[in-house]
Amino acid sequence: MTQHVYMIGTGTGIGNLSAGIYLIRDGKWSGKQITMYGLNTHGANDGNLVEEYTKEYRGPKLSNTKGFLAEGGRMLNEATYENLWDILRSVPSLDNPGQSVTDDILHFDHAHPTHDVARLMDKVNGLRINGKNDYEKMQFNMRDRSFLTKLMLMPEKDEEKLNDISIEEWFKTSPHIFTTNFWYMWETTFAFKKESSAMELRRYMNRMILEFSRINTLEGVTRTPYNQYESIILPMRKYLENSGVEFVNDTKVTAFDFADTPFRDDIIVTGLELENVDSGKKSKINVEKDDFIFDTNGAITDSASIGDIDTAIVENKEYAPSAALWKQATEHFYSLGHPDKFFNDRSQSEWMSFTVTTNNHFLLNQITRITQQEPGNALNTWVDSNNLLSIVVHHQPHFKAQKENETVFWGYAMFPRKKGDYVDKTFIEMTGREILSELIGHLNEVDGAADKIGDHLDQIWDSVVNVIPVYMPYASALFNRRAVGDRPAVVPKNSKNLAFISQFAEMPFDMVFTEQYSIRAAQVAVYKFLGIPSSKLTKLHHYEKDPKVIARATKKMFK
C-alpha cells in the first residue's frame, strides 16, 4: 500500500504547504500521496477582498463587505529567513514566467528598499527624528545594557533559568528600559509585551542581532510585491495542486486515535476524526502504519473576530481549535507540552488590527506628508498612545484586485482593552469608523502644518470605503511566558508518525512569529521521518558570532 501524509490544522498554512514541497522536492514523493485539511485556505498569511474573506469567516455576518482585509502583515528578512528563501526557490512565480517566488520577492524588495524616517512619534516631539528623543538613539542606561547583554550571552543550555520569567521580571531592577526608544521599537516591530517570555526575547536578540543596529530604519525588512497570501501562499498552493496534492477545505480534525501500545511509550496515530464545519457531517480516516501526520498544533489567528466600518467586533471566546486538538493529544501522552500556557491567558497575547480601504489617495497623501516617507517604508508608532497604535502603509497596490484609485493600509493596537485617546471607548469596542477617527486624532496631533489633516475630515470620510477591525486573541501567544518542555518537539520522542509543525513546536536557536520557524519545522519533520540526515538541513546563519555584527550592535547600544 502506498504511503500517505495527512497535513492538518486550522488553516492550510505555510508550514503544511512547505512540508508538502519538501516531501515532493527532497523526498521524491508524488503529490497524490499528500492530503491537506483546513478550515481556511491561508493560515496566518492572509489577504483578500472582504467579500471573499467572509466566505470562510464563521462569525456574525457583516453589513459592509466592501474593500480589502489582511488580519496581519509579516515582515520578512533576507538575512535570517534561510528556509523561506530556499523553499520558495522551488516554487514558480505566478506573475513572471521563468522566475521563482524568491526571485519575485527579492527583486521587488531590492527595487523598493525600506527606510523608515517616522518610526516613532509622540505629541510633544512629533516625529522623533532629532533632539534627545531622536529614534536613532536607543536611550539605554548602563543597567539596561547590563541586563540586556546578560540575557543575550546566556548559553542555550541554560535557557531553563528563564522558565516562566517575563521580560518585565527580567528587568525588574531596571524598569527604565521600558521607556526607551529601543523598547518602543522592539515591542511594536515584533509584537512583544512586557508580559512576554524573557526566553523568547533572548532568542530574538541573538537571531536578529544583525537588525539591532538598524532597528530604527527597518532597513533589514524584506517586503513582498503584494500581500503575503497572493505573493507566497497562492503560488505554493498552485505548485502543490499541479503536483497532485489534494486540498480539503472547511474541515477540521477534532481528535486523534492512538494505538494502545505496551507501556504507552510509542506515539502512533491510527485514525483522525473529522468534521465538516458547514454541514456538521462527521467522518473518520484510518491511518495506516506507514502513513504520517503533520499537525499545525497552534495558530495565532484562531478564534479571530472581525467587524466593519459601523460594526464593532463580537469577541469569539472559543478556545483555539488547533490548540484543542493538541490538547487532546496531551491527554494521551505527557511529553507533548502544555497548550494552556499559550492559549489560556488572552491578556498576554491579544491585540487588534484594522485594514482601511479608500476610493482615492487623499488620506494616503496626508499620511505621506505627515510621516515624511513614501508608502512601503515600513512602520509608524505613536509611543504615547494609550493603545500603542501603529500603522503600516504598504507600497501600492497591496492587492492585485485593487483599483488604480484605491488605497489600502493596515494598522494595529497592542492593548485593545484600553480606551482610546480621542474615542471614549476601549479599542475592542470601537467600530471601524471610530478606529479611523482615533488614528486621525493621532495624525492631527503630530501634524506640524498650518493646514492640518483634521481640517479635511469631510473629504477623508467621503473617500472611506471600509475599515475592518480584527480582534486576534492569540496573536502574540507564541511569546507567552513558558518553560522548557511547554512546547513539544517537532517529532516527539517515540513518535512513529506524528509531527508538529507550527510556531508552538520546539526547535533550538530559531525564533517564533516568523515564516522561517514554521518552514524550518516542516523541513525537520520531513527529514526525520524520511531518514534524510540532519546535516542536510538548510544552514542557518549565526550573526551573533560575527565580530563585525557584534561590534555594530555594541556601538548602537551606546548611542
C-alpha positions in Angstrom: 0.0 0.0 0.0 1.3 3.5 -0.9 2.3 5.7 2.0 0.2 8.8 2.6 0.7 12.0 4.5 -2.1 14.0 6.2 -1.5 17.7 6.8 -3.9 19.0 9.4 -4.5 22.3 11.2 -6.9 25.2 11.4 -5.8 26.6 8.0 -3.7 25.4 5.2 -0.8 27.5 6.4 2.8 27.9 5.3 4.1 25.1 7.5 1.9 22.5 5.9 2.5 23.8 2.4 6.2 23.7 3.0 6.1 20.2 4.3 4.4 19.1 1.1 7.0 20.8 -1.0 9.9 19.2 1.0 8.2 15.8 0.5 8.0 16.2 -3.2 11.3 18.0 -3.8 13.6 16.2 -1.3 11.7 13.1 -0.6 10.7 12.4 -4.2 7.1 11.7 -3.2 4.2 12.1 -5.5 1.8 14.9 -4.7 -1.0 12.3 -4.9 0.3 10.9 -1.6 -0.5 14.1 0.2 -3.8 15.4 1.6 -4.2 18.8 3.3 -7.2 19.5 5.6 -8.0 23.0 6.8 -10.8 25.4 7.8 -9.4 28.1 5.5 -7.0 28.4 2.6 -4.4 30.7 4.0 -3.3 30.2 7.6 -1.8 33.3 9.2 -0.6 34.7 5.8 -3.9 36.1 4.7 -5.1 38.9 2.5 -8.2 39.2 0.3 -11.3 41.1 -0.7 -13.5 41.4 2.4 -16.3 39.8 0.3 -14.1 36.7 -0.4 -12.7 36.6 3.1 -16.1 36.4 4.7 -16.9 33.3 2.7 -14.6 31.5 5.1 -15.4 33.5 8.2 -17.9 31.8 10.6 -18.7 34.7 12.9 -21.5 37.2 12.7 -22.2 38.5 9.1 -21.0 42.0 8.2 -23.2 44.7 6.9 -20.4 46.1 4.7 -18.3 43.7 2.8 -16.6 46.2 0.5 -12.8 46.8 0.4 -9.9 44.6 1.5 -8.7 42.8 4.6 -5.5 41.5 6.0 -5.5 40.2 9.5 -1.8 40.8 9.9 1.4 41.7 8.0 4.6 39.7 8.1 7.9 41.5 7.8 10.3 39.1 6.2 14.1 39.2 6.5 16.5 38.4 3.7 19.4 37.6 6.1 17.8 35.2 8.5 14.9 33.5 6.8 17.1 30.9 5.2 14.4 28.2 4.9 11.9 30.6 3.4 14.1 31.6 0.5 15.2 28.0 0.0 11.7 26.6 -0.3 10.4 29.5 -2.4 13.2 29.0 -4.9 11.4 25.8 -5.8 8.0 27.5 -6.3 7.4 29.0 -9.8 6.2 32.6 -9.9 2.6 33.1 -10.9 3.4 36.6 -12.4 6.8 36.2 -14.0 7.4 33.0 -16.1 10.9 31.6 -15.6 11.3 33.2 -12.1 10.8 31.7 -8.7 8.8 33.3 -5.9 12.1 34.0 -4.1 13.1 35.9 -7.3 9.8 37.8 -7.3 10.1 39.0 -3.7 13.8 39.8 -3.6 13.7 41.7 -7.0 10.8 43.7 -5.7 12.4 44.4 -2.3 15.7 45.4 -3.8 13.9 47.9 -6.1 11.9 49.2 -3.2 14.2 49.2 -0.2 12.8 50.1 3.2 14.0 53.2 5.0 11.8 54.4 7.8 12.1 58.0 8.9 9.0 58.2 11.1 9.4 55.1 13.1 8.4 56.7 16.4 6.1 59.7 17.1 4.6 61.5 20.1 2.6 64.5 20.9 5.5 66.6 22.2 8.2 65.8 19.7 6.1 64.9 16.6 8.4 62.7 14.6 11.3 61.6 16.7 13.9 62.5 14.2 16.0 65.0 16.2 16.8 66.1 19.7 17.2 64.0 22.8 14.4 61.7 21.7 15.8 61.0 18.3 14.7 57.5 17.3 18.2 56.7 16.2 19.2 56.7 19.9 18.4 53.6 21.9 18.3 55.6 25.2 19.7 52.8 27.4 21.3 53.5 30.7 24.1 51.2 32.0 21.8 49.0 34.0 19.6 48.4 30.9 22.7 47.5 28.9 24.0 45.2 31.6 20.8 43.1 31.8 20.2 43.0 28.1 23.8 41.8 27.5 23.5 39.2 30.3 20.3 37.9 28.6 21.9 37.7 25.1 25.1 36.0 26.4 23.2 33.3 28.4 24.2 29.9 26.8 21.4 28.0 25.2 21.9 25.1 27.6 20.9 27.5 30.4 17.6 28.6 28.9 15.7 26.8 31.7 16.9 29.5 34.0 14.3 31.7 32.2 11.4 29.3 32.8 8.2 31.3 33.2 10.1 34.5 33.6 8.6 37.6 31.8 10.6 40.3 30.2 9.3 42.7 32.9 10.6 40.4 35.7 14.0 40.1 34.0 14.3 43.9 34.0 12.6 44.3 37.4 15.5 46.3 38.8 15.9 48.3 35.5 12.3 49.3 34.5 13.8 52.3 32.7 14.3 50.1 29.6 10.5 50.2 29.0 10.7 54.0 28.5 13.4 53.8 25.8 13.2 54.1 22.0 14.6 50.6 21.9 11.7 49.1 23.7 9.0 51.0 21.8 10.6 49.9 18.5 11.2 46.3 19.6 7.8 45.6 21.0 5.9 47.0 18.1 8.2 45.6 15.4 8.0 42.0 16.8 4.8 42.3 18.9 6.4 41.6 22.3 4.8 42.8 25.6 6.4 43.3 29.0 4.4 40.2 30.0 6.0 38.2 27.2 8.7 35.5 27.7 12.3 36.6 28.5 13.3 33.3 26.9 11.9 34.4 23.6 13.5 37.9 23.9 16.8 36.2 24.4 16.4 34.2 21.2 15.3 37.3 19.2 18.2 39.3 20.4 20.6 36.6 19.2 18.9 35.6 16.0 18.1 39.2 14.9 21.3 40.8 16.2 22.1 41.9 12.6 19.0 44.0 12.6 19.6 45.6 16.1 21.9 48.2 14.7 19.3 49.3 12.1 16.1 48.8 14.1 15.3 52.5 13.8 15.1 52.5 10.0 14.0 48.8 9.5 16.3 48.6 6.5 16.5 44.8 7.1 12.8 44.4 6.4 12.0 42.5 3.2 8.6 43.2 1.6 6.6 41.1 -0.8 5.2 42.6 -4.0 1.6 42.2 -2.8 0.1 40.9 0.4 1.6 37.6 1.6 -1.4 35.5 0.6 -1.1 36.5 -3.1 2.7 36.7 -3.1 3.5 33.5 -1.1 0.6 31.2 -0.3 -1.2 31.2 -3.6 2.0 30.2 -5.6 2.7 27.5 -3.1 -0.8 26.1 -3.3 -0.7 26.2 -7.1 2.6 24.3 -7.2 1.2 21.7 -4.9 -2.1 21.4 -6.8 -0.2 21.0 -10.0 1.8 18.2 -8.3 -1.4 16.3 -7.4 -1.8 17.3 -3.8 -5.5 17.1 -2.6 -6.9 20.1 -0.6 -9.9 19.5 1.6 -11.3 22.8 2.9 -13.9 23.7 5.6 -12.8 20.6 7.5 -11.3 20.3 10.9 -9.7 17.4 12.7 -11.4 17.0 16.1 -9.5 14.1 17.6 -6.6 11.7 17.1 -7.0 8.0 17.6 -3.8 6.4 19.1 -2.6 2.8 19.2 -2.8 1.2 22.6 0.9 0.1 22.7 2.7 -1.7 25.6 3.6 0.8 28.4 2.1 3.6 26.2 5.6 4.6 25.1 5.2 4.8 21.4 3.1 7.5 19.8 1.2 6.0 16.8 -1.8 7.7 15.3 -4.2 5.2 13.9 -7.1 7.4 12.9 -8.3 11.0 12.5 -11.8 12.1 13.4 -13.1 14.9 11.1 -15.9 17.3 11.0 -17.2 19.5 8.1 -17.8 22.8 9.8 -20.5 23.8 7.3 -22.6 20.7 7.2 -21.6 19.3 10.6 -21.0 15.9 9.0 -18.5 13.8 10.8 -16.2 11.2 9.3 -13.1 9.2 10.1 -9.8 8.4 8.4 -8.0 5.2 9.2 -4.3 6.0 9.3 -2.1 3.1 8.1 1.1 2.1 9.9 3.4 3.7 7.3 1.4 7.0 7.0 2.4 10.3 8.6 0.5 13.1 10.3 1.8 16.6 10.3 -0.2 18.8 12.7 -0.1 22.6 12.9 -0.6 22.4 16.7 -1.4 26.1 17.3 -2.4 29.0 15.1 -2.2 32.7 16.1 -5.2 33.7 14.0 -7.5 31.1 15.6 -10.8 32.4 17.1 -10.4 35.8 15.4 -13.4 38.2 15.2 -14.0 40.9 12.6 -16.2 43.9 12.2 -16.7 46.6 9.6 -16.9 50.4 9.4 -20.0 50.6 11.5 -19.8 47.3 13.4 -17.6 46.6 16.3 -16.3 43.0 16.7 -18.1 40.5 18.8 -15.4 38.6 20.7 -15.1 34.9 19.8 -14.3 33.3 23.1 -13.7 29.8 21.6 -10.5 28.0 22.7 -8.3 27.9 19.7 -9.4 24.9 17.6 -5.8 24.0 16.6 -4.7 24.0 20.2 -7.8 22.0 21.3 -6.6 19.2 19.1 -3.1 19.5 20.5 -4.6 19.4 24.0 -6.5 16.2 23.2 -3.1 14.6 22.3 -1.6 15.7 25.6 -4.4 13.8 27.4 -2.9 10.6 26.0 0.9 11.5 26.3 2.6 13.5 28.9 5.5 14.6 26.8 3.6 16.8 24.3 3.8 20.1 26.0 1.2 22.4 27.7 -1.1 24.2 25.3 -2.8 26.1 28.1 0.4 28.1 28.6 -0.2 29.7 25.2 -4.0 29.6 24.8 -5.5 30.2 28.2 -4.4 33.7 29.0 -5.5 36.2 26.4 -4.1 39.2 28.4 -0.6 38.1 27.3 -1.4 37.5 23.7 -4.3 39.6 22.4 -4.2 42.6 20.0 -6.2 44.1 17.3 -5.5 45.1 13.7 -7.5 47.1 11.2 -7.5 47.5 7.4 -8.5 50.8 5.7 -9.7 51.0 2.1 -10.3 54.4 0.4 -11.5 55.2 -3.1 -8.9 57.9 -3.6 -5.4 58.7 -2.4 -6.2 61.9 -0.3 -5.7 60.2 3.1 -2.6 58.3 1.8 -1.1 61.6 0.7 -1.8 63.2 4.0 -0.1 60.4 5.9 2.8 60.6 3.5 3.1 64.3 4.1 3.0 63.9 7.9 5.3 61.0 8.2 7.7 62.3 5.5 8.0 58.9 3.9 6.6 57.2 0.8 4.3 54.2 1.0 6.2 51.0 1.6 8.6 52.4 4.1 7.6 50.3 7.0 6.1 51.1 10.4 5.0 54.2 12.3 4.2 54.0 16.1 2.6 56.6 18.4 4.6 55.9 21.6 2.2 57.8 23.9 -1.0 56.4 22.5 -3.0 54.6 25.1 -3.4 51.5 22.9 0.1 51.7 21.5 -1.1 52.4 18.0 0.9 51.7 14.8 0.2 51.8 11.1 1.9 50.2 8.1 1.3 52.0 4.7 2.2 49.4 2.1 3.6 50.0 -1.4 0.5 50.4 -3.5 -1.2 48.4 -4.8 -1.2 45.9 -2.0 -3.8 43.6 -3.6 -3.9 42.6 -7.2 -7.6 43.4 -7.4 -7.0 46.9 -6.0 -8.1 49.6 -8.4 -5.8 52.4 -9.5 -7.7 54.9 -7.5 -7.9 52.8 -4.3 -5.6 52.9 -1.2 -5.2 50.1 1.3 -3.2 50.3 4.5 -3.1 48.4 7.8 -2.6 49.2 11.5 -2.8 47.6 14.9 -3.2 48.3 18.6 -1.2 46.3 21.1 -3.6 47.0 24.1 -7.2 46.5 22.9 -8.7 46.6 26.4 -7.5 50.2 27.0 -9.5 53.3 26.0 -8.6 55.4 23.0 -7.1 58.9 23.4 -9.7 60.5 21.1 -12.6 58.0 21.2 -14.0 57.3 24.7 -14.2 53.5 24.2 -11.8 50.6 24.5 -10.3 49.7 21.2 -12.1 46.3 21.2 -15.4 48.2 21.5 -14.7 50.5 18.6 -16.3 50.3 15.1 -14.0 50.7 12.1 -15.2 54.3 11.8 -14.2 55.0 15.4 -10.8 53.3 15.0 -10.0 55.5 12.0 -11.2 58.6 14.0 -8.7 57.5 16.7 -5.9 57.3 14.1 -6.8 60.7 12.5 -6.7 62.2 16.0 -3.1 61.0 16.5 -2.1 62.1 12.9 -3.5 65.5 13.6 -1.6 65.8 16.9 1.8 65.4 15.2 0.8 67.3 12.0 3.0 70.4 12.0 1.3 72.1 9.1 -0.9 75.1 9.4 -3.5 73.3 7.2 -3.8 70.1 9.3 -5.3 66.7 8.4 -8.0 67.4 10.9 -9.2 70.3 8.7 -10.2 67.9 5.9 -12.5 65.4 7.7 -15.3 65.6 5.2 -13.0 64.9 2.3 -11.5 62.0 4.2 -14.8 60.4 5.2 -16.1 60.8 1.7 -13.3 58.6 0.5 -13.5 55.8 3.0 -14.9 52.5 1.6 -14.5 50.4 4.7 -12.4 50.0 7.8 -12.3 46.3 9.0 -11.3 45.8 12.7 -9.9 42.3 13.6 -9.5 41.1 17.2 -7.0 38.3 17.5 -6.9 36.8 21.0 -3.8 34.7 20.3 -1.8 37.0 18.1 1.2 37.0 20.4 0.5 33.7 22.1 3.8 32.3 20.9 5.6 34.8 23.1 3.6 33.8 26.3 5.7 33.0 29.3 6.8 29.4 29.1 9.2 26.8 30.4 11.4 24.3 28.8 9.0 21.4 27.9 5.9 23.5 27.3 6.3 23.1 23.5 6.5 19.6 22.0 9.5 18.6 19.9 8.8 18.7 16.1 9.0 14.9 16.2 8.3 13.9 19.8 10.4 11.2 21.4 9.0 7.7 20.4 6.6 9.3 17.8 6.4 6.9 14.9 4.1 9.0 12.7 3.1 12.3 14.3 5.0 15.6 13.9 4.1 19.1 15.0 5.0 21.9 12.5 4.0 25.2 13.9 5.2 28.2 16.0 4.4 26.0 19.0 6.8 23.2 18.4 10.3 23.3 19.9 13.5 23.8 17.9 16.8 25.2 19.2 18.0 28.7 18.4 15.4 29.8 15.9 12.7 32.4 16.7 9.0 32.1 16.5 6.5 34.6 14.9 8.3 34.0 11.6 7.6 32.1 8.4 11.1 30.8 8.9 10.2 28.9 12.0 7.2 27.1 10.5 9.1 26.2 7.4 12.1 25.0 9.4 9.8 22.8 11.5 8.4 21.3 8.3 11.9 20.5 7.0 12.9 19.0 10.3 9.8 16.8 10.3 10.1 15.6 6.8 13.8 14.8 7.0 13.3 13.0 10.3 10.6 10.7 9.0 12.3 10.1 5.7 15.7 9.4 7.2 17.4 12.3 5.5 20.5 13.2 7.6 20.1 16.4 9.7 23.4 17.6 8.3 21.5 18.3 5.1 19.1 20.7 6.8 19.3 24.3 5.4 22.2 26.0 7.0 21.4 28.8 9.4 23.4 32.0 9.9 24.9 32.8 13.3 25.4 36.5 13.2 25.6 36.5 16.9 29.1 35.0 16.5 30.2 37.5 13.8 32.7 40.0 15.3 31.7 42.8 12.8 28.0 42.4 13.6 28.6 42.4 17.3 30.8 45.5 17.0 28.0 47.4 15.2 25.4 46.2 17.7 27.6 47.3 20.6 28.1 50.7 19.1 24.3 51.0 18.7 23.7 50.0 22.3 25.8 53.0 23.4 24.0 55.6 21.2 
